[in-house]
Amino acid sequence: MIHAIFVDPNKLDGIRESGANYLMVAGESLGQKRWHDLKKMGMTFSISFGAFNTGGCPANPGSRETLLERIKKYLQFNPEALWLDHFRFDGHWEAMKGTKIPGVHRDCRWCKNNDRVGVLSELAQEVMTLTGNQVKVGYFAVPFKTKEVPDLVSCLGQDHFALGKIFDQVSPMLYHRMIKKPTSYISDYIKWLHNQTTKPILPIIQIKDMPDDLKDRLFEEEITLSFQEAIKFPSSGVAFFCWSHVVDKNKTSIVKKLFEISNSTHRM
């Protein structure tokens, strides 16, 4: 089972003792020297990076070129996997109220009269052609069900049924407190997403309350419950977002204990 942590490659103190066996490394601040140091840790490494810039349009040919150049750049590190963040049109889903996503990308010269799902599907195919069999490729999923939030497909263009036919795996951003859901929503959503995509699902969960201006009231009992929900079948494991939050909130012992318990359980 994957026990992952999302990390900034420049903030790794204590990561060896975390109990993690897999790291999602933020690619934006990653260099060859740091990557070489990371490889010495003996863990499985993947690279996460933004597919499109905020404010841009995925249908813009310039966005396509930027995406493919980023893919080429990170392939040079020979990671086990690439994770595409923000593989969608703009929309501030973290601040959603009701069923409408605020701040969605408005039609521009590039996407007007274009099917947004089709735009992303074509780009996904290009990514997979470029990567070949060198690495697994996954994307971060906005954690809402299509029937509950139609904007997910119509505005953001993130159709999991379509993308699941193309990419190798999916990581839903199941920050349950941020989206005001119970911990049970985590396992429920994983099952739904697996049915949509038929691909391995690696949920990423929060370790503290977000955004950062909120007082942290996410305590060990609820962290444990969210972890337990995240590793239920058909999940391929769990990832915590993120290591700097773990350290800042003195929750390293919680993460280590959960990984150890999970390891012992799955060895039985």
C-alpha positions as CSV (number, residue, x, y, z in Angstrom):
1,M,0.0,0.0,0.0
2,I,1.2,3.5,-0.9
3,H,2.0,5.7,2.1
4,A,2.7,9.0,0.5
5,I,3.5,12.6,1.6
6,F,3.5,15.7,-0.6
7,V,6.7,17.5,-0.1
8,D,8.6,20.7,-1.0
9,P,12.1,19.3,-2.0
10,N,13.7,22.1,0.0
11,K,11.8,21.2,3.2
12,L,12.6,17.6,4.0
13,D,13.9,17.6,7.6
14,G,12.6,14.4,9.3
15,I,11.1,12.9,6.2
16,R,13.2,9.7,6.6
17,E,11.5,9.0,9.9
18,S,8.0,9.7,8.7
19,G,7.2,6.1,7.7
20,A,6.4,7.2,4.2
21,N,7.4,4.9,1.3
22,Y,6.4,7.3,-1.5
23,L,6.9,11.1,-2.0
24,M,5.0,13.5,-4.3
25,V,7.7,16.1,-4.9
26,A,6.7,19.6,-5.9
27,G,8.5,20.1,-9.2
28,E,8.5,23.9,-9.4
29,S,11.5,24.1,-6.9
30,L,13.2,20.9,-7.9
31,G,16.7,20.8,-9.3
32,Q,19.1,18.0,-10.3
33,K,21.2,18.2,-7.1
34,R,18.1,18.0,-4.8
35,W,16.7,15.2,-6.9
36,H,20.0,13.3,-6.5
37,D,19.8,13.8,-2.7
38,L,16.2,12.6,-2.7
39,K,17.0,9.4,-4.6
40,K,19.4,8.4,-1.8
41,M,16.5,8.0,0.5
42,G,15.4,4.8,-1.1
43,M,11.7,5.8,-1.5
44,T,9.5,5.8,-4.5
45,F,9.5,9.3,-6.0
46,S,7.0,11.1,-8.2
47,I,6.9,14.7,-9.4
48,S,3.8,17.0,-9.2
49,F,3.5,20.2,-11.2
50,G,1.0,22.7,-12.5
51,A,-0.3,21.7,-16.0
52,F,-1.6,25.1,-16.8
53,N,-1.0,28.6,-15.3
54,T,-3.8,30.2,-13.4
55,G,-5.5,32.8,-15.6
56,G,-4.5,31.0,-18.8
57,C,-6.6,28.9,-21.1
58,P,-5.9,25.2,-21.8
59,A,-7.2,25.7,-25.4
60,N,-4.5,28.3,-26.1
61,P,-1.7,26.8,-28.2
62,G,0.8,28.5,-25.9
63,S,-0.6,26.6,-22.9
64,R,-0.2,23.3,-24.8
65,E,3.4,24.1,-25.6
66,T,4.1,25.1,-22.0
67,L,2.6,21.8,-20.7
68,L,4.6,19.6,-23.1
69,E,7.8,21.5,-22.3
70,R,7.2,20.9,-18.6
71,I,6.6,17.2,-19.3
72,K,9.9,17.0,-21.1
73,K,11.7,18.8,-18.3
74,Y,10.5,16.5,-15.6
75,L,11.0,13.3,-17.6
76,Q,14.7,14.1,-17.3
77,F,14.5,13.2,-13.6
78,N,13.3,9.7,-14.4
79,P,10.5,9.7,-11.7
80,E,8.2,6.8,-11.0
81,A,5.2,9.0,-11.9
82,L,4.2,12.5,-13.0
83,W,1.1,14.1,-11.3
84,L,-0.6,16.9,-13.2
85,D,-2.0,19.6,-10.9
86,H,-4.6,22.0,-12.2
87,F,-5.3,19.9,-15.3
88,R,-8.5,21.8,-15.9
89,F,-9.9,25.2,-16.7
90,D,-9.8,27.8,-14.0
91,G,-12.3,27.7,-11.1
92,H,-11.9,28.3,-7.4
93,W,-13.5,25.1,-6.2
94,E,-12.0,25.4,-2.8
95,A,-14.3,28.3,-2.1
96,M,-17.5,26.8,-3.6
97,K,-20.8,27.5,-1.9
98,G,-23.8,25.5,-3.0
99,T,-23.2,23.8,-6.3
100,K,-21.6,26.6,-8.3
101,I,-17.9,27.0,-8.6
102,P,-16.8,30.6,-8.4
103,G,-14.1,32.2,-10.6
104,V,-14.5,29.9,-13.6
105,H,-12.7,30.7,-16.8
106,R,-14.9,32.7,-19.1
107,D,-15.0,32.0,-22.8
108,C,-12.0,33.6,-24.6
109,R,-10.8,33.6,-28.2
110,W,-9.3,30.1,-27.7
111,C,-12.0,28.2,-26.0
112,K,-15.1,29.9,-27.3
113,N,-17.3,27.3,-29.1
114,N,-14.9,24.6,-27.9
115,D,-16.0,21.6,-25.8
116,R,-13.8,21.9,-22.7
117,V,-13.9,18.2,-22.0
118,G,-12.7,17.6,-25.6
119,V,-9.9,20.1,-25.2
120,L,-8.5,18.4,-22.1
121,S,-8.9,14.9,-23.5
122,E,-6.9,15.8,-26.6
123,L,-4.2,17.3,-24.4
124,A,-4.2,14.3,-22.2
125,Q,-3.7,12.1,-25.3
126,E,-0.7,14.2,-26.3
127,V,0.8,13.9,-22.8
128,M,0.5,10.1,-22.9
129,T,2.0,10.0,-26.4
130,L,5.0,12.1,-25.2
131,T,5.6,10.1,-22.1
132,G,5.1,6.7,-23.7
133,N,5.9,3.9,-21.2
134,Q,8.6,5.9,-19.4
135,V,6.4,6.9,-16.4
136,K,2.9,6.5,-15.0
137,V,0.9,9.7,-15.4
138,G,-1.9,10.8,-13.1
139,Y,-3.9,14.0,-12.4
140,F,-5.3,15.7,-9.3
141,A,-9.1,15.5,-9.2
142,V,-11.4,18.1,-7.9
143,P,-13.3,16.2,-5.2
144,F,-16.9,16.6,-6.3
145,K,-19.3,14.2,-8.0
146,T,-20.5,15.3,-11.4
147,K,-24.2,15.0,-10.5
148,E,-23.8,17.2,-7.5
149,V,-21.6,19.8,-9.2
150,P,-22.2,20.0,-12.9
151,D,-19.7,22.9,-13.2
152,L,-17.0,20.3,-12.7
153,V,-17.5,19.2,-16.3
154,S,-19.3,22.1,-18.0
155,C,-16.9,24.8,-16.7
156,L,-13.7,23.1,-15.5
157,G,-13.8,20.4,-18.2
158,Q,-12.7,17.8,-15.8
159,D,-14.7,14.8,-16.9
160,H,-13.3,11.8,-14.9
161,F,-15.0,9.3,-17.2
162,A,-13.2,10.7,-20.2
163,L,-9.8,11.3,-18.5
164,G,-9.9,7.9,-16.9
165,K,-9.7,6.3,-20.3
166,I,-6.4,8.1,-20.9
167,F,-4.4,8.6,-17.7
168,D,-2.9,5.8,-15.6
169,Q,-4.1,7.0,-12.2
170,V,-5.9,9.7,-10.3
171,S,-5.4,11.5,-7.0
172,P,-8.5,13.2,-5.7
173,M,-7.9,16.2,-3.4
174,L,-10.1,15.0,-0.6
175,Y,-9.7,17.8,1.9
176,H,-12.9,17.0,3.6
177,R,-13.0,19.8,6.1
178,M,-12.2,22.4,3.4
179,I,-15.2,21.2,1.3
180,K,-17.4,20.7,4.5
181,K,-17.8,17.0,4.1
182,P,-17.8,14.2,6.8
183,T,-14.8,11.8,6.9
184,S,-17.1,9.1,5.4
185,Y,-17.2,11.1,2.2
186,I,-13.6,10.2,1.5
187,S,-14.2,6.5,1.0
188,D,-17.5,7.1,-0.7
189,Y,-15.9,9.4,-3.2
190,I,-13.0,7.0,-3.8
191,K,-15.5,4.3,-4.8
192,W,-17.4,6.7,-7.1
193,L,-14.2,7.9,-8.8
194,H,-12.9,4.3,-9.3
195,N,-16.2,3.4,-10.9
196,Q,-15.8,6.4,-13.2
197,T,-12.2,5.8,-14.2
198,T,-11.5,2.1,-13.4
199,K,-7.9,3.4,-12.6
200,P,-5.9,3.2,-9.4
201,I,-7.0,6.0,-6.9
202,L,-4.5,7.6,-4.5
203,P,-6.4,10.0,-2.3
204,I,-4.6,13.0,-0.9
205,I,-6.0,14.2,2.5
206,Q,-5.3,17.3,4.7
207,I,-3.3,17.2,7.9
208,K,-4.5,20.6,9.1
209,D,-7.2,23.1,8.5
210,M,-6.8,25.1,5.3
211,P,-6.4,27.8,4.1
212,D,-3.6,28.9,6.4
213,D,-5.6,31.8,7.9
214,L,-7.9,29.3,9.7
215,K,-7.0,28.2,13.2
216,D,-6.1,24.5,13.1
217,R,-8.8,22.4,14.8
218,L,-8.0,19.2,12.9
219,F,-7.0,16.9,15.8
220,E,-5.6,13.3,15.9
221,E,-9.0,11.6,16.3
222,E,-10.3,13.1,13.1
223,I,-7.0,12.7,11.2
224,T,-7.1,9.0,12.1
225,L,-10.7,8.7,10.9
226,S,-9.9,10.4,7.6
227,F,-6.8,8.1,7.1
228,Q,-8.9,5.0,7.8
229,E,-11.5,6.2,5.2
230,A,-8.8,7.0,2.7
231,I,-7.2,3.5,2.7
232,K,-10.5,1.5,2.3
233,F,-10.8,-0.5,-0.9
234,P,-10.5,0.3,-3.8
235,S,-7.9,2.9,-2.7
236,S,-4.3,2.2,-3.6
237,G,-3.0,4.0,-0.5
238,V,-3.1,7.5,0.9
239,A,-1.1,10.8,0.7
240,F,-0.9,13.6,3.2
241,F,-0.8,17.2,2.2
242,C,1.7,18.2,3.1
243,W,5.0,17.6,5.0
244,S,5.6,21.3,6.0
245,H,2.1,21.3,7.5
246,V,2.9,18.1,9.4
247,V,6.1,19.7,10.8
248,D,4.6,23.1,11.5
249,K,1.7,21.6,13.5
250,N,3.9,19.1,15.4
251,K,2.0,16.1,13.9
252,T,4.9,14.0,12.8
253,S,4.2,11.4,15.5
254,I,0.6,11.1,14.3
255,V,1.6,10.5,10.7
256,K,4.3,8.0,11.7
257,K,1.9,6.0,13.9
258,L,-0.8,5.8,11.2
259,F,1.7,4.6,8.6
260,E,3.1,2.0,11.1
261,I,-0.4,0.7,12.0
262,S,-1.4,0.5,8.4
263,N,1.8,-1.4,7.5
264,S,1.3,-3.9,10.3
265,T,-2.3,-4.4,9.3
266,H,-1.6,-5.1,5.6
267,R,1.2,-7.5,6.5
268,M,-1.2,-9.7,8.4
